[in-house]
Amino acid sequence: MAPVHVKNRLAITEPREVAQLLRAIHGYRGHPVVEAAFKLAPLVFVRPGELRAAYNRAQRLDERRKMMQARADYLDVLRTGSNVVPFRAKS
């Protein structure tokens, strides 16, 4: 992957400013497609670093598949009850 050149950009960090932005987005009246995009944006927005991390998850995909298959097999055993050890009844 190519090195990332960091650029400082303004960001909203105060809850009141976030609320103000969300109210402005909700109050926007324009083309329906633009309105829908504005309302959808806060729900799907990710920062660049988070996006890079998502792409990095593709690394070691084979190991992840094996781990998830092992977990699925374990859950299947629990569902069928074939690996359950019953407790002794008190005398």
C-alpha positions as CSV (number, residue, x, y, z in Angstrom):
1,M,0.0,0.0,0.0
2,A,1.2,3.5,-0.8
3,P,2.1,5.7,2.2
4,V,-0.6,8.0,3.4
5,H,0.0,11.7,3.4
6,V,-1.7,13.2,6.4
7,K,-3.6,16.4,5.8
8,N,-5.1,18.3,8.7
9,R,-8.8,19.0,8.1
10,L,-11.4,20.6,10.2
11,A,-13.7,18.2,12.0
12,I,-16.8,18.6,14.2
13,T,-15.9,17.4,17.7
14,E,-18.5,19.1,19.9
15,P,-21.9,17.3,20.3
16,R,-23.8,20.6,19.9
17,E,-22.1,21.2,16.6
18,V,-23.0,17.6,15.5
19,A,-26.6,18.2,16.5
20,Q,-26.6,21.5,14.6
21,L,-25.3,19.8,11.5
22,L,-27.8,17.0,11.7
23,R,-30.7,19.5,12.1
24,A,-29.4,21.4,9.0
25,I,-29.2,18.1,7.0
26,H,-32.7,17.2,8.1
27,G,-34.1,20.6,7.2
28,Y,-32.5,20.7,3.7
29,R,-35.0,21.0,0.9
30,G,-33.9,20.3,-2.6
31,H,-33.8,17.5,-5.1
32,P,-35.0,14.3,-3.6
33,V,-31.8,12.4,-4.5
34,V,-29.7,15.1,-2.8
35,E,-31.9,15.1,0.3
36,A,-31.6,11.3,0.5
37,A,-27.9,11.4,0.1
38,F,-27.6,14.1,2.8
39,K,-29.7,12.0,5.2
40,L,-27.8,8.8,4.4
41,A,-24.3,10.3,4.7
42,P,-24.1,10.5,8.5
43,L,-25.1,6.8,8.7
44,V,-22.5,5.5,6.4
45,F,-19.6,8.0,6.9
46,V,-16.2,6.6,7.9
47,R,-13.0,8.4,8.4
48,P,-10.1,7.6,6.0
49,G,-8.2,5.6,8.6
50,E,-11.2,3.4,9.2
51,L,-11.6,2.8,5.5
52,R,-7.9,1.7,5.2
53,A,-8.5,-0.6,8.1
54,A,-11.4,-2.2,6.3
55,Y,-9.3,-2.8,3.3
56,N,-6.5,-4.3,5.5
57,R,-9.0,-6.9,6.8
58,A,-8.7,-8.6,3.5
59,Q,-5.2,-9.7,4.5
60,R,-5.1,-13.1,6.1
61,L,-8.5,-14.0,4.6
62,D,-7.7,-17.7,4.6
63,E,-6.9,-17.7,8.3
64,R,-10.1,-15.8,9.0
65,R,-12.1,-18.3,7.0
66,K,-10.6,-21.2,9.0
67,M,-11.3,-19.5,12.3
68,M,-14.9,-18.7,11.3
69,Q,-15.5,-22.3,10.1
70,A,-14.1,-23.6,13.4
71,R,-16.6,-21.3,15.3
72,A,-19.5,-22.4,13.1
73,D,-18.6,-26.1,13.7
74,Y,-18.5,-25.4,17.5
75,L,-21.9,-23.7,17.3
76,D,-23.3,-26.7,15.4
77,V,-22.1,-29.1,18.1
78,L,-23.8,-26.9,20.8
79,R,-27.0,-26.8,18.8
80,T,-27.2,-30.6,18.3
81,G,-26.3,-31.2,22.0
82,S,-23.8,-33.9,21.2
83,N,-21.1,-32.4,23.4
84,V,-23.3,-31.7,26.5
85,V,-22.3,-33.2,29.8
86,P,-25.2,-33.4,32.2
87,F,-24.9,-32.4,35.8
88,R,-25.3,-35.0,38.6
89,A,-28.5,-34.8,40.5
90,K,-28.2,-33.9,44.1
91,S,-28.9,-36.8,46.5
